[in-house]
Amino acid sequence: MAKRVETRVAVVGYGYWGSKHVRVLSTMPDVDVVVVDEHAERLEEAVAYYPSVERTATSLADVLDDVDAVLVATPPAGHADIALQAINAGKHVLVEKPMATSVADAEAMVLAAAVQGVQLMVGHTFEYNAAVRQLRDIIRSGTLGRVLYIDSARLSLGRYQRDVNVIWDLAPHDISIASFLLDELPVAASVWGDRNVTPWREDVAYLRLDFPQTRAFVHVSWLNPNKVRRTTVVGERKMAVYDDMSDNERIRIYDIGVDPSSIDDPHSAHERPVSYRTGDIVSPFVPFHEPLMAQDRAFVDSVRTGVASETPGERGLDIVRVLAATDAALVTGRTAPVLKPSQIVPGVRAVS
Ligand SMILES: NC(=O)c1ccc[n+]([C@@H]2O[C@H](COP(=O)([O-])OP(=O)(O)OC[C@H]3O[C@@H](n4cnc5c(N)ncnc54)[C@H](O)[C@@H]3O)[C@@H](O)[C@H]2O)c1
């Protein structure tokens, strides 16, 4: 039976992550995938793995006229130029995280998409993760009580990147997860980072993100023996742990807590200054839907309907503003404010 193609998507960058996009898009009966990579051998591999990929190119310009949308999965420093090339040609764009490597570039992308009237979406994959969504529902239901703090860790013997440090590579996930869970953005960032293996990029970092009502502590590392993807939400009543590495207990809710005792009471002066509460540990069922599939489906749907996805360009810009604050904090050694969006001046950035 002939394929019912309604949306043609060019995936630019067939590397580690772009190949996964090609895999999920290839399963969609209404999508035709074109693969673009500047290295011809990558294209040969794409065609060998995915026979449904009928067209490839070493340059986006060669196929731009023939597609509806472009998915940018190249290293981050190239995101803005490729996305702007596509947007200015009137194409819808999904760009991987981090959306850009500067606030100015991210703003230019958001503005260009608005001027051209196209969809701009950012690949914050965890916002399409069923466990993260369920954890947000748990927080919103009040089960945990007031959130005292969030702690998250994204560690492994990681893929060292050429153009960004470990914060820009991994922390977009933790920042997007924390702000998704809390439904607000950090207002300031503090950072401790170290360059252990190469002299030019931090490969281990600790972040403190100050949200209006609470704080998130984020540990990211390319230099750790264990793969860890874990978010802990400590509430006044209960605590929850989301472990993305767990097969069947991705969320655990601990009925556990600590209450302060009265230290002024002379009769209890010898006791601990707190009392402990312990109870059940419950692991709710989380249905498994591949987050990347859900995200890319949302992109194709937004292209088709003209309705913005849940992670539009503005959301990507918000996370880039937080990342820019981490740069400032790293340089100064002080807490840096997350700057408000600057006044976007109409006009489309030229592609360099
Ligand atoms: N959402 C997620 O969970 C997730 C996970 C991993 C990576 N990523 C993101 O995906 C992006 C790609 O990361 P990766 O690890 O796959 O990188 P990679 O280095 O493995 O692959 C990049 C590919 O892009 C190609 N390329 C570079 N510039 C190009 C250009 N101008 N035109 C055509 N092809 C070009 C390279 O030849 C390479 O094949 C990054 O932004 C990364 O942060 C996202």
The ligand as an ORCA input file, in Angstrom:
! r2SCAN-3c Opt
* xyz 0 1
  N      17.140     15.452     23.741
  C      18.046     14.593     24.162
  O      17.798     13.782     25.053
  C      19.408     14.591     23.525
  C      20.289     13.524     23.752
  C      21.547     13.572     23.130
  C      21.894     14.652     22.332
  N      21.010     15.668     22.158
  C      21.354     16.837     21.324
  O      21.398     16.428     19.958
  C      22.347     17.238     19.255
  C      23.322     16.323     18.521
  O      24.085     15.612     19.476
  P      24.839     14.270     19.069
  O      25.380     13.703     20.332
  O      23.961     13.437     18.205
  O      26.049     14.838     18.175
  P      26.975     14.003     17.176
  O      28.270     14.709     17.154
  O      26.938     12.537     17.513
  O      26.265     14.148     15.753
  C      26.182     15.373     15.079
  C      26.056     15.078     13.579
  O      25.800     16.337     12.919
  C      26.550     16.370     11.725
  N      26.694     17.795     11.357
  C      27.367     18.751     12.031
  N      27.204     19.942     11.429
  C      26.426     19.740     10.350
  C      25.896     20.590      9.334
  N      26.139     21.901      9.316
  N      25.120     20.044      8.370
  C      24.872     18.708      8.363
  N      25.341     17.849      9.302
  C      26.104     18.366     10.288
  C      27.847     15.639     12.046
  O      28.477     15.139     10.885
  C      27.337     14.507     12.958
  O      27.029     13.337     12.227
  C      22.999     18.129     20.304
  O      22.359     19.370     20.311
  C      22.732     17.401     21.614
  O      22.691     18.274     22.725
  C      19.773     15.651     22.723
*
